[in-house]
Amino acid sequence: MPSDETISKSNGNINTATNNIPTTTTTTAAITQQQDGQDILEDQSTLFYNKLNFVRELTPRPDNYSTINSCNHIDSVLRSKAKTTVFETYRQAVLISQPLIKSYKLKKDGSIIPIKKLIMSKISALKCSQCHLNNFNNSMICLQCPHVGCCFNDYNHSYSHYKSTKHMFSIDSSCGLLYCFKCNDFINHPELEKIRLQIILGDDDNIENINDKNNKDMNNFIKQNYVDPGKIAIKGLKGFINLGATCFMSSILQTLIHNPLIKYQFFNNDLHYFNCEKIHNQFINNGNIDENNACITCSIDNIFQSFYTSTTNEGFGMTNLLTTAWYKQKSLAGFEEQDAHEFWQFLLNEFHMDYQRIIMNLKNEKLSNISKNDGLESVINSNSCGCIMHSTFSFELQSCIKCNSCESITETVDPMIDLSLEVNFTNLYQSLQSFTRDEKLDDYNCKNCNTTTTTTNNNNNGNSKTSAIKKLRLKTLPQILSIQLKRFRHDTLGSFQATKIQSHIDFPLFLNVTEYSVINDTDYIYQLFAVVVHQGSINTGHYTVFIKNNGNWYKFDDSVVTMVSQDDVINSEAYLLYYIV
């Protein structure tokens, strides 16, 4: 990140300022969503959802929570007789929100509790009290009763619990922050902060030495445990060090790292992490990767952890992934520039194979604890694939051919993970129209009428007729719509040389695909969140990527990350477009 970018946080307000970019201030108490130049204020339930997501994206380090102010509502509760109960509830909630380490030792007998048992206990404790959904770190814990409510889904029982009971305080299980529904903001309190710091820092002596009645002592203690927010990198905003023509890799990796659906899967789905035998093989091999323990999913998981847990903004060296990719696909070995789209397809295919490998291993195991785990059993026995490729990018393309002789319709459905569109048009909508336009088929063999009707163009009568009409439509729609603009052409008639089409094509920030799908009962609109750009010629080109993060656009050029304007994005020479529903 550029050194002139700073982040300041006070009472839930997060400001981002960069030289030469208009300063914008986003207040968590009034998050709005801008579309078509108008600010649309969302309802209170959606406001809570967006606010929670927004704050989580820029969650301060544990020693910065003390800068979040209190509110009159929590002050009133802590003056009541419920004070002791509230303190104990908050202490338990902060404890359960802490990251799990590999194992714990019991104080009494020194026995070790394995991480798997800890995970299952945490999942059980954070299960929604109403829908029983296993949310892990996506739950809100009521401060005034034992209720645990889900969030980040259509039910949002944490909010409905507040509406029905008027219990206005909930604790975010991912970080221990306290949310006040009446204030519509995250809050804190000096006495609650003492409890939290005691758990985080594990230093009872320092905590007990604080005099509640002496603000000077409290301020000094906070000062000692405070880190300037300007010195902390925004989580996830980090570049990749170019290890030799690896820009095609880094640009694709950024689209995955900042994809909220993929990010959620990596941080909340422990199926792979706790069941991949190759992690263990790497451990006993002193971390060295070889042909037998190379795993793409494990390598990407390592990158996610580094990007979202590290406080440094230095570029990341993808040596682990690079070595793994070389073992998995020999064509990637060597320091040569390659196609970003092909690398993206390679990663998705590896995600799928890794997922299937884990499922097959679990099916072959005969451990009693698996059969008792209803959640895991349902995943194993599911007929649909839950890998990232199929759950996030997969959709179906429907092809209908209508015979002009008998008017019968033959339908075929093909699985897809992206659309490849022609680039020789003015805008993306024209490319989509060309892709789905009616196509005349010659010499179509109709199985229904068992005849072959041929087309004769410019015959003696000046008439022509077609045997069939083919139509393409999107039968199902993915959560993430990936579009490749076919800029690279290969001459198959003469020289077999590859050329690049460098003309600009307009692409919208919001894409309505209703016209091109069989789902026509309502508008289906996607929002652009990533653009991979190829600059230069086909032999000496360079890849960069634009990513939308918390309402701002950033350009990732290997290890250099800069904030850019929306115009910079839409005027770019796009090669890959990623839209989220």
C-alpha positions in Angstrom: 0.0 0.0 0.0 1.2 3.6 -0.6 2.6 5.2 2.5 0.2 8.1 2.3 -2.9 5.9 3.0 -4.1 6.0 6.6 -7.0 4.6 8.5 -8.4 6.2 11.6 -11.1 4.7 13.7 -13.2 6.3 16.4 -16.5 5.1 17.6 -17.0 2.9 14.6 -16.2 5.6 12.1 -13.5 4.5 9.6 -11.9 7.1 7.2 -9.7 6.4 4.2 -7.7 9.2 2.7 -5.3 9.0 -0.2 -3.4 11.8 -2.0 -5.0 12.9 -5.3 -8.2 11.0 -4.5 -11.3 12.8 -3.2 -11.6 12.0 0.5 -14.7 9.9 1.3 -15.9 9.2 4.8 -18.1 6.2 5.6 -20.0 6.2 8.9 -21.1 2.8 10.2 -24.2 4.4 11.7 -25.4 5.4 8.3 -24.1 3.1 5.6 -25.7 3.7 2.3 -25.4 2.0 -1.0 -24.8 4.2 -4.1 -26.4 3.1 -7.3 -27.1 5.2 -10.4 -26.0 8.3 -8.6 -28.6 8.0 -5.9 -28.1 7.1 -2.2 -30.6 4.5 -1.1 -30.9 4.1 2.6 -31.5 0.5 3.5 -33.9 -0.7 6.1 -32.6 -1.3 9.6 -32.2 -5.1 9.3 -30.1 -4.7 6.1 -28.2 -1.8 7.7 -27.2 -4.1 10.5 -26.1 -6.8 8.1 -24.0 -4.3 6.0 -22.6 -2.6 9.0 -21.4 -5.9 10.5 -19.8 -6.9 7.2 -18.2 -3.4 6.8 -16.7 -3.4 10.3 -15.4 -6.9 10.0 -13.6 -6.0 6.8 -11.7 -3.3 8.7 -11.7 -4.8 12.2 -9.1 -3.0 14.3 -6.4 -4.9 16.1 -7.3 -6.1 19.6 -5.4 -3.3 21.2 -7.4 -0.7 19.3 -10.9 -1.7 20.4 -10.5 0.7 23.3 -10.9 3.6 20.9 -14.5 2.7 20.3 -16.8 4.8 22.5 -19.5 3.8 24.9 -23.2 4.7 24.7 -25.9 5.8 27.1 -27.7 2.4 26.8 -24.8 0.3 28.0 -24.0 2.8 30.7 -27.5 2.4 32.0 -27.4 -1.4 32.0 -24.0 -1.4 33.9 -25.5 0.8 36.6 -28.3 -1.7 37.2 -28.4 -4.9 39.3 -27.7 -6.9 36.1 -24.2 -5.6 36.0 -22.5 -8.8 37.4 -24.5 -11.1 35.1 -23.6 -8.9 32.1 -19.9 -9.0 33.0 -19.9 -12.8 33.2 -21.9 -13.2 29.9 -19.5 -10.8 28.1 -16.4 -12.7 29.5 -17.7 -16.0 28.2 -18.6 -14.5 24.8 -15.1 -12.9 24.4 -13.5 -16.2 25.4 -15.4 -18.2 22.7 -14.7 -15.5 20.1 -10.9 -16.0 20.5 -9.0 -17.9 17.7 -8.4 -21.6 18.5 -4.9 -22.9 18.8 -3.9 -26.4 17.9 -4.7 -27.8 21.4 -5.4 -26.9 25.0 -4.2 -28.4 28.3 -6.6 -28.8 31.2 -5.3 -27.1 34.4 -6.3 -30.0 36.6 -4.7 -33.0 35.1 -2.7 -31.5 32.2 -4.5 -33.6 29.6 -4.6 -32.2 26.1 -7.9 -31.4 24.3 -7.5 -31.9 20.6 -8.3 -29.1 18.1 -11.1 -31.2 16.4 -13.0 -31.5 19.7 -12.5 -27.7 20.3 -13.9 -27.0 16.9 -17.0 -29.1 17.4 -17.6 -27.6 20.9 -17.3 -24.1 19.4 -19.7 -24.9 16.5 -22.2 -26.3 19.0 -22.0 -23.3 21.3 -22.4 -20.8 18.3 -25.3 -22.7 16.7 -28.3 -20.4 16.1 -30.9 -20.8 18.9 -33.8 -20.6 16.3 -32.8 -22.2 13.1 -29.9 -24.3 14.5 -27.6 -23.1 11.7 -23.9 -23.8 12.4 -22.4 -20.3 11.8 -19.2 -20.7 13.7 -17.8 -17.1 13.6 -20.9 -15.7 12.0 -23.2 -15.5 15.0 -24.2 -12.8 17.4 -24.4 -13.6 21.1 -27.0 -11.8 23.2 -25.5 -10.0 26.2 -28.8 -10.2 28.2 -29.8 -13.8 27.7 -28.4 -17.2 26.4 -29.7 -16.5 22.8 -27.3 -17.0 19.9 -28.5 -15.6 16.6 -27.4 -16.1 13.0 -26.4 -13.3 10.7 -25.1 -13.1 7.1 -28.1 -15.0 5.8 -31.8 -14.5 4.9 -33.0 -15.3 8.4 -30.9 -12.9 10.5 -32.2 -14.2 13.8 -29.9 -12.0 15.7 -31.8 -9.0 14.6 -35.3 -10.6 14.9 -34.4 -11.6 18.5 -33.7 -7.9 19.3 -37.1 -6.9 17.7 -39.0 -9.4 19.7 -37.3 -9.1 23.1 -35.8 -5.6 23.0 -32.4 -7.1 24.1 -30.4 -4.4 22.4 -26.8 -5.7 22.9 -25.1 -8.5 20.9 -21.5 -9.7 20.8 -19.9 -10.4 17.4 -18.6 -13.9 17.8 -15.8 -13.3 15.3 -14.0 -10.6 17.3 -15.8 -9.9 20.6 -17.0 -6.5 19.6 -20.3 -5.3 21.3 -23.1 -4.1 19.0 -25.9 -1.8 20.2 -29.1 -2.2 18.0 -30.6 1.0 19.3 -27.4 3.0 18.4 -27.0 0.9 15.2 -23.3 0.8 15.9 -20.5 -1.0 17.6 -19.7 0.2 21.1 -17.4 -0.4 24.0 -17.1 0.4 27.7 -14.0 0.8 30.0 -15.2 -2.0 32.4 -16.0 -4.3 29.5 -12.6 -3.4 27.9 -10.9 -4.5 31.1 -12.5 -7.9 30.8 -11.6 -8.2 27.2 -8.0 -7.1 27.7 -7.6 -9.6 30.5 -8.6 -12.4 28.2 -6.6 -11.1 25.2 -3.4 -10.1 26.9 -3.6 -12.8 29.7 -2.0 -10.4 32.2 -4.1 -10.3 35.3 -1.7 -8.1 37.2 -1.8 -5.3 34.8 -5.6 -5.4 34.5 -6.1 -5.5 38.3 -3.8 -2.5 38.8 -6.1 -0.3 36.8 -8.1 2.1 39.0 -11.7 2.3 37.6 -12.1 5.7 39.2 -8.9 7.1 37.8 -9.3 8.1 34.2 -5.6 9.0 34.0 -4.6 5.5 34.9 -7.0 4.0 32.4 -5.8 6.3 29.6 -2.2 5.4 30.4 -3.0 1.7 30.2 -4.8 2.2 26.9 -1.9 4.2 25.5 0.6 1.5 26.4 -1.6 -1.1 24.5 -2.5 1.1 21.6 -1.0 1.0 18.1 -1.4 3.9 15.7 -4.1 2.7 13.1 -2.1 4.5 10.4 0.6 1.9 10.8 -1.8 -1.0 10.3 -2.5 -2.3 6.8 -6.0 -2.8 5.7 -6.7 -6.5 5.9 -6.5 -8.2 2.5 -5.0 -5.2 0.7 -1.6 -6.6 -0.1 0.3 -7.3 -3.3 2.4 -10.2 -4.5 6.1 -10.1 -5.1 6.8 -10.9 -8.8 9.0 -14.0 -8.7 9.6 -13.9 -12.5 6.8 -13.5 -14.9 4.2 -14.3 -12.2 1.9 -11.4 -12.8 -0.7 -13.7 -14.4 -0.8 -15.6 -11.1 -1.0 -12.6 -8.8 -3.8 -11.0 -10.7 -6.0 -14.1 -10.5 -5.2 -14.7 -6.9 -6.4 -11.2 -6.0 -9.8 -11.9 -7.6 -10.1 -15.0 -5.3 -8.8 -13.3 -2.1 -11.2 -10.4 -2.5 -14.2 -12.6 -3.6 -16.4 -12.5 -0.4 -17.9 -15.9 -1.2 -14.6 -17.6 -1.6 -13.2 -15.8 1.4 -16.1 -17.1 3.5 -15.5 -20.7 2.3 -11.9 -20.6 3.2 -12.4 -19.1 6.7 -15.6 -21.0 7.6 -15.4 -24.4 6.0 -12.9 -26.7 7.9 -13.8 -29.8 5.8 -10.5 -29.6 3.9 -8.2 -28.3 6.6 -9.0 -31.0 9.1 -9.2 -33.9 6.6 -6.4 -33.3 4.1 -3.7 -35.8 4.6 -1.2 -33.7 2.6 -1.1 -31.1 5.3 0.2 -33.8 7.7 2.7 -35.0 5.1 4.1 -31.5 4.6 4.4 -31.1 8.4 6.5 -34.3 8.8 8.5 -33.3 5.7 9.6 -30.1 7.5 7.3 -28.0 5.4 8.9 -29.1 2.1 6.6 -29.6 -0.8 7.0 -32.5 -3.1 5.0 -34.3 -5.7 3.3 -36.5 -3.1 2.1 -33.7 -0.7 1.5 -30.8 -3.1 -2.0 -29.4 -2.6 -3.4 -26.2 -4.2 -6.2 -25.7 -1.7 -3.7 -25.9 1.2 -1.4 -23.4 -0.6 -4.3 -20.9 -1.2 -5.5 -21.3 2.4 -2.0 -20.3 3.5 -2.3 -17.1 1.4 -5.7 -16.3 2.8 -4.4 -16.6 6.4 -1.4 -14.3 5.6 -3.5 -11.7 3.9 -6.2 -11.4 6.6 -4.2 -12.0 9.8 -1.0 -10.2 9.1 -0.7 -6.5 10.0 2.0 -5.7 7.5 1.4 -4.4 4.0 4.6 -5.8 2.5 4.3 -7.9 -0.7 3.6 -11.6 -0.3 6.0 -14.1 -1.9 3.9 -17.0 -3.3 6.8 -19.5 -3.3 4.6 -22.2 -1.7 1.9 -21.9 -4.3 4.4 -21.6 -7.1 6.2 -24.8 -6.1 2.8 -26.6 -5.7 1.6 -25.4 -9.1 4.8 -26.7 -10.7 4.2 -30.2 -9.4 0.5 -30.1 -10.3 0.9 -28.8 -13.9 4.3 -29.1 -15.6 3.4 -26.4 -18.1 3.6 -23.9 -15.2 7.1 -24.8 -14.4 9.6 -22.2 -15.5 9.5 -18.4 -15.4 7.4 -17.7 -18.5 4.4 -15.5 -18.8 1.2 -17.5 -19.3 -2.5 -16.9 -19.8 -4.3 -15.7 -16.7 -7.6 -17.3 -17.8 -6.0 -20.7 -18.1 -4.4 -20.3 -14.7 -7.9 -19.4 -13.2 -9.3 -22.6 -14.8 -6.4 -24.6 -13.4 -7.1 -23.4 -9.9 -10.8 -24.1 -10.0 -10.2 -27.6 -11.3 -7.7 -28.2 -8.5 -10.2 -27.0 -5.9 -12.7 -29.5 -7.4 -10.2 -32.4 -7.3 -9.0 -31.6 -3.8 -12.7 -31.5 -2.6 -13.5 -34.8 -4.2 -10.3 -36.4 -2.8 -11.4 -35.4 0.7 -14.9 -36.7 0.2 -13.7 -40.0 -1.1 -11.3 -40.3 1.8 -14.1 -39.7 4.3 -16.4 -42.2 2.6 -13.7 -44.8 2.9 -13.1 -44.2 6.6 -15.1 -46.2 9.0 -14.8 -43.9 12.0 -17.9 -43.9 14.3 -17.6 -40.1 14.9 -18.2 -39.4 11.2 -21.6 -41.2 11.1 -22.7 -39.4 14.2 -21.9 -36.0 12.7 -25.1 -35.2 10.7 -23.5 -32.2 9.1 -20.5 -34.1 7.8 -22.6 -37.1 6.8 -24.9 -34.9 4.7 -21.9 -33.4 2.9 -20.4 -36.8 2.2 -23.7 -38.2 0.8 -24.7 -35.1 -1.1 -25.3 -35.6 -4.9 -24.1 -32.1 -5.7 -20.4 -31.0 -5.5 -19.7 -28.4 -2.8 -16.3 -27.3 -4.1 -15.6 -23.7 -4.9 -15.8 -24.2 -8.6 -19.3 -25.7 -8.6 -20.8 -23.8 -5.6 -19.6 -20.3 -6.7 -18.9 -20.2 -10.5 -20.9 -23.1 -12.0 -24.0 -22.6 -14.1 -25.9 -24.2 -17.0 -26.1 -23.2 -20.6 -29.2 -24.3 -22.4 -29.2 -24.9 -26.1 -32.6 -25.3 -27.9 -32.8 -26.3 -31.5 -36.2 -26.0 -33.3 -36.7 -27.9 -36.4 -38.4 -25.9 -39.2 -40.0 -29.0 -40.7 -41.8 -30.5 -37.7 -41.2 -27.7 -35.2 -40.0 -30.1 -32.6 -37.5 -28.7 -30.0 -34.4 -30.5 -28.9 -32.8 -29.2 -25.7 -29.3 -29.9 -24.4 -27.8 -28.5 -21.2 -24.0 -27.9 -20.7 -22.2 -27.2 -17.5 -20.2 -23.9 -17.6 -18.0 -22.0 -15.3 -17.6 -18.8 -17.4 -18.6 -17.1 -20.6 -16.2 -16.4 -23.5 -17.4 -13.5 -25.5 -16.2 -11.8 -28.6 -14.5 -8.4 -28.1 -15.1 -6.8 -31.5 -18.2 -4.9 -30.2 -18.8 -1.5 -28.7 -20.1 -2.8 -25.3 -20.6 -6.0 -23.3 -24.3 -6.1 -23.9 -23.7 -6.4 -27.7 -21.3 -9.2 -27.1 -23.9 -11.0 -25.0 -26.5 -10.4 -27.7 -24.2 -11.9 -30.3 -23.5 -14.9 -28.1 -27.2 -15.7 -27.5 -28.6 -14.6 -30.9 -30.6 -17.1 -33.0 -28.3 -19.2 -35.2 -29.4 -20.8 -38.5 -28.3 -24.4 -38.8 -27.7 -26.1 -42.2 -28.2 -29.8 -42.9 -29.8 -30.4 -39.5 -30.7 -34.0 -38.9 -34.0 -34.0 -37.0 -34.5 -37.2 -35.1 -38.2 -36.5 -34.6 -39.2 -36.3 -38.2 -36.2 -38.4 -39.3 -35.5 -36.1 -42.3 -32.6 -34.0 -43.2 -33.5 -30.6 -44.6 -30.7 -28.7 -46.4 -30.3 -25.0 -46.9 -30.0 -23.6 -50.4 -28.9 -20.0 -50.5 -29.5 -17.8 -53.6 -31.3 -20.5 -55.6 -33.0 -19.9 -58.9 -36.1 -18.5 -57.2 -34.0 -16.2 -55.0 -35.4 -18.0 -51.9 -33.5 -19.7 -49.1 -34.7 -21.8 -46.2 -33.1 -23.0 -43.0 -33.4 -26.4 -41.5 -33.4 -25.3 -37.9 -32.9 -22.4 -35.4 -30.6 -22.7 -32.5 -31.0 -20.5 -29.3 -28.6 -20.2 -26.4 -29.8 -19.1 -23.0 -28.5 -19.2 -19.4 -30.6 -21.9 -17.7 -29.2 -21.3 -14.3 -27.2 -18.4 -12.9 -24.0 -18.5 -10.8 -23.2 -16.5 -7.7 -20.2 -15.2 -9.5 -20.4 -14.6 -13.2 -17.0 -14.8 -14.9 -16.6 -13.4 -18.4 -13.6 -13.8 -20.6 -13.2 -11.3 -23.5 -11.5 -13.2 -26.3 -8.6 -10.8 -27.1 -6.2 -13.5 -28.2 -6.6 -15.0 -31.6 -4.6 -17.8 -33.3 -4.3 -18.0 -37.0 -5.1 -21.6 -38.0 -5.0 -21.0 -41.8 -1.5 -19.8 -42.4 1.2 -18.7 -40.0 -0.4 -20.1 -36.8 0.7 -17.0 -35.1 -1.2 -15.5 -32.2 -2.4 -11.9 -32.2 -4.1 -9.7 -29.7 -7.2 -7.5 -30.2 -6.5 -4.3 -28.2 -9.7 -2.4 -28.9 -11.6 -1.1 -25.9 -15.0 -2.5 -25.0 -17.4 -0.8 -22.6 -18.6 -2.9 -19.7 -21.1 -1.8 -17.1 -20.7 -1.6 -13.3 -24.1 -3.3 -13.0 -24.9 -6.1 -15.5 -28.5 -7.2 -16.1 -28.5 -10.7 -17.6 -32.3 -11.3 -17.5 -32.6 -11.0 -21.3 -30.1 -13.7 -21.8 -31.5 -16.3 -19.4 -34.6 -18.4 -19.1 -35.2 -16.7 -15.7 -37.4 -13.9 -16.9 -39.7 -13.3 -14.0 -37.5 -10.7 -12.4 -34.4 -8.7 -13.1 -31.2 -10.5 -12.4 -28.5 -7.9 -11.8 -24.8 -8.5 -11.1 -22.3 -6.0 -9.7 -18.7 -5.7 -11.0 -16.1 -6.4 -8.4 -12.9 -7.4 -10.3 -11.3 -6.6 -13.7 -8.2 -8.4 -14.9 -6.3 -6.3 -17.4 -3.7 -7.4 -20.0 -1.4 -4.6 -21.2 1.0 -4.7 -24.1 1.4 -7.3 -26.9 0.8 -11.0 -26.7 4.5 -11.7 -26.2 5.6 -8.9 -24.0 2.4 -8.2 -22.0 1.8 -7.6 -18.3 -1.2 -8.4 -16.1 -2.8 -6.1 -13.5 -6.1 -6.3 -11.8 -8.7 -3.8 -10.4 -10.5 -4.9 -7.2 -13.5 -3.2 -5.5 -13.0 -3.3 -1.7 -15.3 -1.6 0.8 -16.7 0.8 -1.9 -13.3 1.8 -3.2 -11.4 0.6 -6.3 -7.8 -0.5 -6.0 -5.2 -1.4 -8.6 -2.9 -4.4 -7.9 0.2 -4.4 -9.9 2.2 -7.2 -8.5 3.4 -5.9 -5.1 2.2 -2.3 -5.7 -1.3 -1.4 -4.5 -2.9 2.0 -5.3 -6.4 3.4 -4.9 -7.8 4.5 -8.3 -11.0 6.1 -9.5 -14.0 4.4 -11.1 -13.1 6.0 -14.4 -9.7 4.2 -14.4 -11.5 0.9 -14.1 -14.1 1.4 -16.8 -11.6 2.8 -19.2 -9.2 -0.1 -18.8 -8.4 -2.8 -21.4 -10.3 -5.6 -19.7 -9.6 -9.2 -20.3 -11.5 -10.9 -17.5 -14.6 -9.5 -15.7 -16.0 -10.8 -12.5 -19.5 -9.9 -11.4 -21.1 -10.8 -8.1 -24.9 -11.2 -7.7 
